C-alpha cells in the first residue's frame, strides 16, 4: 500500500543526503583509489584498517546515506550514528510504491533513530512479477518472486559487518506493505530478528494455520485507517484480501504460549496519543503489544521513540 503521511509526522528533504563534508568525501575517494592500487600489489588487505577511522565500521563509507549498498539479491541504504558504535539497528521496510532511498531521505525518522544510538537500514523492495514498476515485498510468499526473508537476513548480516552493530540486536520494522512483510517474517521465522515492529500492515488471507514459535512483536495501527483497516479488506478487485489483525494476534498468542487471550491486567497503557495492550504472560522469549492511535494510514509522530524504548526492554544491551 502507498503511504499517505501527514506532513508534520514525516518530513522529507528534497535533496539527497550524502554523509560527510566535501573534503571528507575527497579523502574517501582517494582511499578507494589507494585500495585499488594496493590490491594490484597484493597488499589490499592492509587498506580495510584505514576504514576504521569511523568507529566500528567496516568500509561503511562505500555505501552510506544516499549511496546504495549492493548485494546479490538487491540493494539497501543505511546510516550509522555520528559518534561511537551503534548499539543495534532498526531495519525499516517501505510501503507499496516506496523505496529505501526515500526512507533514508526522511531525515526526521532517520535522525530520531541514529540519535538514540541505532543504525537505520532501509532495504529496497522489488516490483511484483507482472504487477508494474512499483516496488513492494513478497509478503505472500509468491513462488518465482524474490525470497525476501532470505534477502532481509542478508541485509542484516551485511549491514552489521559494514556499520559495526550487533547482528542479534536488530529490530525489523516496516510500514503498510512493509509491515505486511514484517508480519510474514515474524510468523514464519521468528528467530530471524530480535524483535518486530510492523506499522499499519498485517498478514494476508488466508492466514497460516499456525506461526512458527515465540516472538517479540509490537504492532502499531491507526484506529481510523481506511487503507488497511484493522479488520482487513479486499484489494485488487478481490485478488488479495488483507487479514484481520485480531485473528493474526491470536495466532501469535498461540505460537508464543500466552496464558490467556486477554491482555495483562496491568498491560493497558496510555502514552500521549498511543493506547497500548500488552501480553507478557507467554513463553520465554515472547512478548506481544498492540498500540493504537487515533490517526489513519500513517507512521504516527513519536513512533520511533516508542518502538525503540519497547525494543530496549526486550533486548537489553549487555
PyMOL commands that set and color helices and strands:
alter all, ss='L'
color gray80, all
select helices_A, chain A and resi 22-40+44-53+60-62+100-104+107-114+148-163+177-188+190-192+236-238+245-255+303-314
alter helices_A, ss='H'
color red, helices_A
select strands_A, chain A and resi 69-71+74-79+88-93+118-123+126-127+135-136+170-175+195-199+216-222+234-235+240-241+268-271+274-279+287-293
alter strands_A, ss='S'
color yellow, strands_A
deselect
rebuild
show_as cartoon
